[in-house]
């Protein structure tokens, strides 16, 4: 496009008279024409549309710095932008706030607002939530891609010990990195399963042995298997601790705390068995050892490290604290009301099982949760009617929050699958762009004497942007500006 030297453009009045005469402008965005008046646009003078009102006095250089094209005959400004997003953005001039239409990508909409120089504070809170969620998804994708790239890359400047640490960390923490790592993950899972089974089987009286003092204890074979499992857990934890890039974060991680709780009781009970008898009575030592052995149940939570389903369930429960709180509140109110009614109605019966209201709490709990052990039950007609109403209310109270909890589980599970697919897609695009960039560079070297060697690298850099509309800026320090309408995939 030629500027002021082009003869097809009439001269623009540079003394500002045209600005005073024209009180409206015509804007064409992607084929959608819109007429704006100066009194509306001047409410927000820092926006691009408001700057169009004042750009005519600055010449064509000023005009084409704000728009893609300009028709002086129609006095119409042309923009190659998203018309759907533009229809939403112009609401700020009439209503003072912006709502994003359903189906528009939040990140693309944010880019459109930045182009039109409209502050994000005008975006309504309900739409800011979608924008925040999309940002978090892109950050998560970028983090996953960066982790994969870190695993693939080898820094020659690092010492041999650092490279060895990375190798051990990847070997123990990332089963998908190699076939031996998957074997180690399966082996760790089998040790956890074996240890849990041994803990349960060891409580069977027929498999226990009697010591010299007549006390029952676990069979020596089961004890040896338990020792081997603890040895594996200890070695695994120590190797992961040594190879971890951030020791403090590793120690304070929830799953690593679970690992310590699964290992520590064995060594504490072993210490008390051999040394505690000298410091305290033998009966106290045995009681302490039995209490510590119960803590072995913590090792079952180690399965969450190898199960994405358990991790998804944990996240869904964390996101469902509000629904779980409502469930507990409903049950608490119902338990209090129906236990008090049951105690009052059963007092007339001579063989009543409702001795007090606190004792009736137990009856209300097992009734509202439809367990019904039968140890406490009403004997009067009114008491039975109260029991029928209580378990009906219990079913309703439990069923109400279940649907939101299930939705949180399904939403998080599907989101994780989408993020994994998106991360793989970005890696494939990066490989494709790298391969085409090398091809473009080699072509530019061959055509260098003809074209001066300038067009090849520029063409290569443009390829990196044009192949994907979901280009993640977090993975590159370069900032790419797009002047064409982009679609969100």
Secondary structure, DSSP 8 states (H G I E B T S, - for coil): ---TT-TTS----TTSHHHHH--EEEEEETTEEEEEEHHHHGGGTTSHHHHHHHHGGG-HHHHHTT-SEEETTTTEEEE-S-HHHHHHHTTHHHHS-B---TTS-HHHHHHHHHHTT--GGGB-HHHHHHHHHHHHHHHHHHHHHHHHHHHH---TTS-HHHHHHHHHHHHHH-GGG-HHHHHHHHHHHHHHHHHHHHHHHTT-GGG-EE-TTS-EE--HHHHHHHHHHHHHHHHHHHHHHHH-S-HHHHHH-HHHHHHHHHHHHHHHHHHIIIIIHHHS-HHHHHHHHHHHHHGGGGGGGGGGGT-HHHHHHHHHHHHTHHHHHHHHHHHHHHHHHHHHHHHHHHTTSTT-S---HHHHHHHHHHHHTT---SSS---SHHHHHHHHHHHHHHHHHHHHTHHHHHHHHHHHHHHHHHHHHHHHHHHHHHHHHHHHHHHHHHHHHHSHHHHTT-HHHHHHHHHHHHT-TT--GGG-S------S-----
